[in-house]
Amino acid sequence: MTVQTRRPFNGRHMTAILVAGFGVVVAVNVTMATLASTTFGGIVVENSYVASQDFNRWLDEAAKEKALGWTLDARRGAGGRVMVDLQVGPAEAPAVHTRLTAVARHPLGRLPDTALTFRHEGGHWISDGPLPAGRWTLRFDAEADGRQWRTEREIGA
């Protein structure tokens, strides 16, 4: 019959357990910090206190814009140009005498913002220049008869 002898738990065992445990914690923290910093889309406002002072005014403007009843549909067209269908008013009248512009922002901030201007052609608004491939958030600004309307739309690849 063989007798097995157990080695006693000593300082080396404890050191190995502590090093392995803290190694896992450090590895997870480094991974999470790297993911957070590489996917950060940027700041929304420069100073949140100053932005809070304008918040009620922004809500009032948004309510007035919503009351206009304007609608907008945007999609990628031929050659990467953005095609927009804009209807002014609740009667769904076409917006021929309107100035339409947009700023295209990459959601993760990896590409620079792109300013777009539009011209009315064939019943649609078509951007003067192409929008690079990828996912974009377009912030539209439309103005007609002294009324201003803003909205945001996402366009994919």
Sine and cosine of phi, psi and omega as CSV:
sin_phi,cos_phi,sin_psi,cos_psi,sin_omega,cos_omega
0.00,0.00,0.71,-0.70,-0.01,-1.00
-0.98,-0.18,0.61,-0.79,0.00,-1.00
-0.95,-0.31,0.83,-0.56,0.04,-1.00
-1.00,-0.03,0.71,-0.70,0.05,-1.00
-0.95,-0.32,0.72,-0.69,0.03,-1.00
-1.00,-0.03,0.67,-0.75,0.06,-1.00
-0.99,0.12,0.67,-0.75,-0.04,-1.00
-0.95,0.33,0.48,-0.88,0.07,-1.00
-0.93,0.38,0.81,-0.58,-0.05,-1.00
-0.77,-0.64,-0.15,-0.99,-0.05,-1.00
-0.89,0.45,-0.53,0.85,0.02,-1.00
-0.92,0.40,-0.64,0.77,0.04,-1.00
-0.88,0.47,-0.73,0.69,-0.02,-1.00
-0.90,0.44,-0.65,0.76,0.03,-1.00
-0.88,0.48,-0.69,0.72,0.01,-1.00
-0.89,0.45,-0.65,0.76,0.01,-1.00
-0.91,0.42,-0.71,0.71,0.00,-1.00
-0.90,0.43,-0.70,0.71,0.00,-1.00
-0.89,0.46,-0.69,0.72,0.01,-1.00
-0.90,0.44,-0.69,0.72,-0.01,-1.00
-0.89,0.45,-0.76,0.65,0.02,-1.00
-0.93,0.37,-0.51,0.86,0.06,-1.00
-0.88,0.48,-0.66,0.75,0.04,-1.00
-0.90,0.43,-0.70,0.71,-0.01,-1.00
-0.88,0.47,-0.71,0.70,0.00,-1.00
-0.90,0.43,-0.67,0.74,0.00,-1.00
-0.89,0.46,-0.68,0.73,0.01,-1.00
-0.91,0.41,-0.68,0.73,0.01,-1.00
-0.89,0.45,-0.68,0.73,0.02,-1.00
-0.90,0.44,-0.68,0.74,0.02,-1.00
-0.88,0.47,-0.73,0.68,-0.03,-1.00
-0.92,0.40,-0.64,0.77,0.03,-1.00
-0.91,0.42,-0.63,0.77,0.02,-1.00
-0.91,0.42,-0.72,0.69,0.02,-1.00
-0.88,0.47,-0.66,0.75,-0.01,-1.00
-0.90,0.43,-0.68,0.74,-0.07,-1.00
-0.97,0.22,-0.44,0.90,-0.01,-1.00
-1.00,0.07,-0.26,0.96,-0.01,-1.00
-0.93,-0.37,0.10,1.00,-0.01,-1.00
-0.92,0.38,0.83,-0.56,-0.06,-1.00
-0.99,0.12,0.03,1.00,0.01,-1.00
0.97,-0.23,0.05,-1.00,-0.04,-1.00
-1.00,0.07,0.49,-0.87,0.03,-1.00
-1.00,0.04,-0.69,0.72,0.06,-1.00
-0.72,-0.70,0.48,-0.88,0.00,-1.00
-0.94,0.35,-0.67,0.75,-0.08,-1.00
-0.68,-0.74,0.93,-0.37,-0.09,-1.00
-0.91,0.40,-0.52,0.85,0.03,-1.00
-0.91,0.41,-0.73,0.69,0.02,-1.00
-0.89,0.45,-0.66,0.75,0.03,-1.00
-0.89,0.45,-0.57,0.82,-0.01,-1.00
-0.91,0.41,-0.45,0.89,0.02,-1.00
-0.93,0.36,-0.45,0.90,-0.02,-1.00
-0.99,-0.14,-0.01,1.00,-0.14,-0.99
-0.86,0.51,-0.74,0.68,-0.01,-1.00
-0.90,0.44,-0.60,0.80,0.05,-1.00
-0.90,0.44,-0.65,0.76,0.03,-1.00
-0.89,0.46,-0.64,0.77,0.04,-1.00
-0.90,0.44,-0.67,0.74,0.03,-1.00
-0.89,0.46,-0.70,0.72,0.03,-1.00
-0.89,0.46,-0.66,0.76,0.01,-1.00
-0.90,0.44,-0.62,0.78,0.03,-1.00
-0.91,0.42,-0.67,0.75,0.03,-1.00
-0.90,0.44,-0.67,0.75,0.01,-1.00
-0.91,0.42,-0.64,0.77,0.02,-1.00
-0.91,0.42,-0.60,0.80,0.00,-1.00
-0.91,0.41,-0.37,0.93,0.03,-1.00
-0.90,0.43,-0.51,0.86,0.02,-1.00
0.98,0.21,0.35,0.94,0.00,-1.00
-0.97,0.24,0.51,-0.86,0.04,-1.00
-0.75,-0.66,0.46,-0.89,-0.03,-1.00
-0.58,-0.82,0.70,-0.72,0.09,-1.00
-0.78,-0.62,0.81,-0.58,-0.05,-1.00
-0.84,-0.54,0.59,-0.81,0.04,-1.00
-0.44,-0.90,0.29,-0.96,0.05,-1.00
-0.99,0.12,0.76,-0.65,-0.01,-1.00
-0.95,-0.31,-0.35,-0.94,-0.02,-1.00
-0.90,0.43,0.65,-0.76,0.06,-1.00
0.94,0.35,0.28,0.96,0.01,-1.00
0.99,0.13,0.03,1.00,0.01,-1.00
-0.96,0.27,0.49,-0.87,0.00,-1.00
-1.00,-0.02,0.78,-0.63,0.05,-1.00
-0.95,-0.32,0.73,-0.68,-0.08,-1.00
-0.79,-0.61,0.69,-0.72,0.19,-0.98
-0.95,-0.31,0.91,-0.41,-0.05,-1.00
-0.88,-0.47,0.81,-0.59,0.05,-1.00
-0.90,-0.44,0.78,-0.63,-0.04,-1.00
-0.98,-0.21,0.84,-0.54,0.09,-1.00
1.00,0.01,0.29,-0.96,-0.02,-1.00
-0.92,0.40,-0.33,0.94,0.00,-1.00
-0.99,0.16,0.03,1.00,0.01,-1.00
0.86,0.52,0.68,0.74,0.04,-1.00
-0.98,0.17,0.61,-0.79,0.03,-1.00
-0.92,0.38,0.58,-0.82,-0.07,-1.00
-1.00,-0.09,0.98,0.20,-0.05,-1.00
-0.99,0.16,-0.67,0.75,-0.06,-1.00
-0.99,-0.11,0.84,0.55,-0.06,-1.00
-0.78,-0.62,0.55,-0.83,0.14,-0.99
-0.99,-0.17,0.82,-0.58,-0.04,-1.00
-0.81,-0.58,0.82,-0.57,0.08,-1.00
-0.72,-0.69,0.24,-0.97,0.04,-1.00
-0.44,-0.90,0.41,-0.91,0.15,-0.99
-0.86,-0.50,0.84,-0.54,0.01,-1.00
-1.00,-0.09,0.83,-0.56,0.00,-1.00
-0.89,-0.45,0.73,-0.68,0.09,-1.00
-0.96,0.29,0.76,-0.65,-0.11,-0.99
-0.85,0.53,-0.51,0.86,-0.02,-1.00
-0.98,-0.22,0.08,1.00,0.05,-1.00
0.94,0.34,0.30,0.95,-0.04,-1.00
-0.98,0.19,-0.40,0.92,0.04,-1.00
-0.88,-0.47,0.49,-0.87,-0.02,-1.00
-0.93,0.37,0.42,-0.91,0.06,-1.00
-0.87,0.49,0.55,-0.84,-0.01,-1.00
-0.83,-0.55,0.85,-0.53,0.04,-1.00
-1.00,0.10,0.72,-0.70,0.01,-1.00
-0.85,-0.53,0.68,-0.73,0.17,-0.99
-0.90,-0.43,0.45,-0.89,-0.11,-0.99
-0.81,-0.59,0.48,-0.88,0.12,-0.99
-0.80,-0.60,0.55,-0.84,-0.02,-1.00
-1.00,0.09,0.83,-0.56,-0.08,-1.00
-0.47,-0.88,0.83,-0.55,0.07,-1.00
0.87,0.50,0.57,0.82,0.03,-1.00
1.00,0.09,-0.04,1.00,0.02,-1.00
-0.81,-0.59,0.31,-0.95,0.17,-0.98
-0.99,-0.13,0.77,-0.64,-0.05,-1.00
-0.82,-0.58,0.73,-0.68,-0.02,-1.00
-0.93,0.38,0.55,-0.84,0.01,-1.00
-0.93,0.36,-0.50,0.87,-0.01,-1.00
-0.81,-0.59,0.32,-0.95,0.01,-1.00
-0.98,0.21,0.40,-0.91,0.08,-1.00
-0.98,-0.21,0.79,-0.61,-0.01,-1.00
-0.83,0.56,0.47,-0.88,-0.02,-1.00
-0.87,0.48,0.46,-0.89,0.03,-1.00
0.83,-0.56,-0.09,-1.00,0.00,-1.00
-1.00,-0.02,0.74,-0.67,-0.04,-1.00
-0.69,-0.72,0.49,-0.87,0.17,-0.98
-0.95,-0.33,0.87,-0.49,-0.03,-1.00
-0.98,-0.20,0.80,-0.60,0.06,-1.00
-0.97,-0.26,0.97,-0.26,-0.08,-1.00
-1.00,0.02,0.54,-0.84,0.07,-1.00
-0.72,-0.70,0.91,-0.41,-0.01,-1.00
-0.89,-0.46,0.63,-0.78,0.01,-1.00
-0.68,-0.74,0.78,-0.62,0.02,-1.00
-0.52,-0.85,0.75,-0.66,0.05,-1.00
0.80,0.60,0.65,0.76,0.03,-1.00
0.97,0.23,0.00,1.00,0.03,-1.00
-0.98,-0.19,0.64,-0.77,-0.02,-1.00
-0.88,-0.48,0.61,-0.79,-0.02,-1.00
-0.63,-0.78,0.70,-0.71,0.02,-1.00
-0.80,-0.61,0.55,-0.84,0.07,-1.00
-0.40,-0.92,0.22,-0.98,0.01,-1.00
-0.81,-0.59,0.64,-0.77,0.07,-1.00
-0.66,-0.75,0.52,-0.86,0.07,-1.00
-0.98,-0.18,0.64,-0.77,0.08,-1.00
-0.80,-0.60,0.78,-0.63,0.02,-1.00
-1.00,-0.05,-0.09,-1.00,-0.01,-1.00
-0.88,0.47,0.00,0.00,0.00,0.00
